Amino acid sequence: MVDVSEKRETVREAVARATLRMKPATLRVIRQGNAPKGDVLGVARTAGILAAKRTPQLIPLCHPLRITGLDVTFSDNASRGELTVEARVRTVDKTGVEMEALTAASVAALTVYDMVKAVERGVTIAKIQLIEKSGGKSGTWRR
């Protein structure tokens, strides 16, 4: 692990996104809330939050951090059959929350897949990426 003892605590934030592609009919099932396993977005939101909090247990060299805020939101493009998951994680700590944001977005996307695979097995998690981060010595970065 990297030694962060000498680093200052600063306000830090990271935003990550995951994009899922599916048939528009599958996206309608998600939005209507009548998927076979229930409320897809509610369960995926909770899964993303729980995953972010467990990031150091999943990614071997990540420091445990005090997460001070965490939002998982969804947006969609019905005609293209795309669902976007966005995770925004905040802390006041010595190291950034990029991995927590990426983990939250990834696990939320995997949860969506799990909850709709009975409707459509061909759902694709197309893109997982860091969108922006702020705080710390390196400052702000945006894709």
C-alpha angles and dihedrals in degrees: 000000000000112000108240096172094115096045121104121242110247137167107271133183135179133186123200132178137201123193124208123196122205143142113294088240090059091050089052090054089052093048093046090053095229102115114141091252094045133239102019098184095044093051093043091051091052092046091052092050093048091047093052090053090053098045095116089055091053103038108051102217100037117118118234106251136194102245108206098181137011130177128179114191136173135215130175146200103212097191092053095040092236127146118189122203116201123191120192116188127185134189144158101225147110098271136036133268099225093117092048091053093047091047092049093050092045097049093044089053092048089050091053088052092049092050096050103035089101088059097041128000092189096072109133129207094216107178138012114181146150109252100185145340133193138187135045130069095311094053124201126356126180130185 
